[in-house]
Amino acid sequence: MAAVTAGCAVAMLATGPSWALRRPEPRPAVDVVAPGAPGAPGAPGAPEASTLPALAAKPSDSDLEVVQLDPDPAPPGGTTTIHAFVDNLGPDTTASPFTVVVTLPEGVTPHGPYFPKDCEVFQNGHRVRCVFGAGLRSGRSATALVPVDVSSDLAPGTYQGWVAVRSADDRNADNDRAPFDLKVVEPVQDS
């Protein structure tokens, strides 16, 4: 851990990779007190409200890129796993969390467990959102794993989905989205 002094406050910075397995936990910058409650600004005997600006982490100079990876083929009614692969092209380590969103083709539904384990399904099962914390170093990658079920009604063929990444640090939006092709294949017949 390294200590950084800013005015009267001291912040502790983690020197290890905090992004690998956990979602950042939002914490309020100040205590929230109901108006009129003891200790609330303006209440008798309460300290005056601070006029200092809130400090926020400065975004890094990072370029997050989605790398196209196609999942293994699956038969109708089968399963496969989407690998949402994100690379930090740098030059800096990410200073902010980043979010990976997987958009699934029609007829394909997600099922857990996911990696990271706290990924969330939204848009009626059409998308999965995974949040990684700050600290992805330049030249390193992160992968969200989304297991999926292929509908038994899907005909053999190729179905396209998308992987996207969003971050306050990302300076190049041109490589933040990439497709993947999910191949639905004929089931193997036992002879």
FENBEL-V676387 format. One record per residue. N is the residue number from 1. OMEGA is omega in radians with two decimals (999 if undefined). Layout:
N_OMEGA + N_OMEGA
//
This chain:
1_3.09 + 2_3.14 + 3_3.11 + 4_-3.13 + 5_3.10 + 6_-3.09 + 7_3.13 + 8_-3.06 + 9_3.06 + 10_3.12 + 11_3.08 + 12_3.13 + 13_3.10 + 14_3.12 + 15_3.12 + 16_-3.12 + 17_-3.13 + 18_-3.02 + 19_-2.89 + 20_-2.98 + 21_-3.02 + 22_3.10 + 23_3.10 + 24_3.13 + 25_-3.13 + 26_3.11 + 27_3.13 + 28_3.14 + 29_-3.14 + 30_3.05 + 31_3.12 + 32_-3.11 + 33_-3.14 + 34_3.11 + 35_3.11 + 36_3.13 + 37_3.10 + 38_3.14 + 39_3.13 + 40_3.10 + 41_3.14 + 42_3.10 + 43_-3.14 + 44_3.10 + 45_-3.13 + 46_3.08 + 47_3.12 + 48_3.13 + 49_3.14 + 50_3.05 + 51_3.11 + 52_3.11 + 53_3.09 + 54_3.13 + 55_3.08 + 56_3.10 + 57_3.09 + 58_3.11 + 59_3.13 + 60_3.06 + 61_-3.08 + 62_3.07 + 63_3.11 + 64_-3.09 + 65_3.01 + 66_3.13 + 67_-3.10 + 68_3.05 + 69_3.10 + 70_3.10 + 71_3.05 + 72_3.09 + 73_3.12 + 74_3.07 + 75_3.01 + 76_-3.09 + 77_-3.12 + 78_3.13 + 79_3.02 + 80_-3.13 + 81_3.05 + 82_3.07 + 83_3.13 + 84_-2.97 + 85_-3.13 + 86_-3.11 + 87_3.04 + 88_3.14 + 89_3.05 + 90_0.23 + 91_-3.06 + 92_2.91 + 93_-3.14 + 94_3.12 + 95_-3.11 + 96_3.02 + 97_3.01 + 98_-3.06 + 99_3.07 + 100_3.13 + 101_3.09 + 102_3.08 + 103_-3.04 + 104_3.05 + 105_3.06 + 106_3.12 + 107_3.13 + 108_-3.10 + 109_-3.13 + 110_2.98 + 111_-3.13 + 112_0.09 + 113_-3.14 + 114_2.95 + 115_-0.08 + 116_-3.00 + 117_-3.11 + 118_3.02 + 119_-3.09 + 120_3.06 + 121_3.09 + 122_-3.06 + 123_3.09 + 124_3.10 + 125_-3.11 + 126_-3.12 + 127_3.07 + 128_-3.11 + 129_3.12 + 130_-3.11 + 131_3.08 + 132_3.14 + 133_3.11 + 134_3.03 + 135_3.09 + 136_-3.06 + 137_3.07 + 138_-3.13 + 139_3.13 + 140_-3.11 + 141_3.05 + 142_-3.12 + 143_2.98 + 144_3.12 + 145_-3.08 + 146_3.05 + 147_-3.11 + 148_3.01 + 149_3.08 + 150_-3.12 + 151_3.09 + 152_3.12 + 153_-3.12 + 154_3.09 + 155_3.06 + 156_-3.10 + 157_-3.13 + 158_-3.12 + 159_-3.04 + 160_3.00 + 161_-3.08 + 162_2.98 + 163_3.12 + 164_3.08 + 165_3.11 + 166_3.11 + 167_3.04 + 168_-3.11 + 169_-2.97 + 170_-3.08 + 171_-3.10 + 172_-3.10 + 173_-3.07 + 174_-3.10 + 175_-3.09 + 176_-3.07 + 177_3.10 + 178_3.11 + 179_2.91 + 180_3.12 + 181_3.07 + 182_-3.13 + 183_3.04 + 184_-3.02 + 185_3.07 + 186_3.09 + 187_3.11 + 188_3.14 + 189_3.06 + 190_3.12 + 191_999
//
